Amino acid sequence: MSFFPDCRYEDAGGYAKEYFKFLADAAATVDGGALDDAAQLLANCSGRGGMIFSCGNGGSAAIANHLVCDCMKGVRFNSTLRPRVHSLSSTIETITAIGNDIGYQDIFSFQLESLARSGDVLVAISSSGSSPNIVNVLEMARAMSVSTIAMTGFDGGRASALADVSLHVASQNYGLVEDVHQSLMHILAQYLRHSHLEDGAILGQIKF
């Protein structure tokens, strides 16, 4: 587990140098086999026309929303995949209605229960892995036979244990964890396109 910062720095440049060192260390803790399992889940779901759902709070919500862009616009460009993707973090009207009338812990699980079908995939992103609404949506997914991928940090929390595939970043710094999660999202999207290119497509010819 990497700890940063553990001392004071005299300038931003020195801080950045150490930050990038710890970022590389944090990225190296992600299990490559689990990443391949996640890619296969997403590819299989897209190949059969299933839905990919994403969710997260705060900075993780931004990653969940960004995943939609990179999968829908990025993955399908010159590839044989046509991902169907929806972020449960993007519907502010629905989120606030559920949070106000039912409970914030249900803002994602209530949506998933209405929208998902057996065989779909949920990508739940939570640095702590312990947010009640993330735990609840993973439990709902399991009850609905929706496959799950959890991106977590710190000790992984309950989310890491509940998910079918755990992409855990061993770091105690929120910024480092979120940076690696963002990279994992890009890696998965770009690899999906790379592994399903149409005949004659040029490698790297895309703006994600």
Steps between C-alpha positions, in 0.01 A plus 500: 500500500650836397477804728534852358581763612689401813708819532497871408630617161669832431349552154234367262761357266643276769151400606411409141814290458409289802132490400583347164729247665224389736252502211715248313528288816123509548431403138734204534279351773207439263458131417555445126291184500208684656534772237478236227192351669340846502576549130343164416185579699459831317575350158260209549225730624542737206521213254160368598336842519488528878521823697805625688414715801743716696477698823704683760497795739693826468814455291396140439174628348706695247688182408169311470366767263825509303474123454179553304673737260803279441299181459218635285702735280849357534459123501262485204719707266619261226432198721246220495365590845201728560496548878177605669604702805322703767634682807275489804692807624394724211127541568499783756120536500448130570783488754365793702144364489608159627733654758228732630204262494658160564858538621843590368618146561258385227578753223676236289329176605152641433602598146673169432194304615289683241746496210722190515441148380673171573829484311568874509817638663544761773824694552495646852775748584580588861836597648402380848287211378273568797247758379153368591353579157784308330460201730123505445524511120748210499264296716210587268708395200577165658130440569421581135781284352675810371877450482706751695838672478614708799779756484616569856791632705607508864407157646238431231207516740194282448486591131818310425364185662153526341612549140553219250819678388699719739732765354664609824759777529714460811535866599382721786486822295171593330671684215726207420213252514280713273785556253555125470125437468486753216790320332329162544189640335707621205691172480181293492336722236804515275576130536141409409530698178851370432388137537193542277629713213328470165706369209718777362469724806815685599635444850493814710283694254258644752463794734372369833 
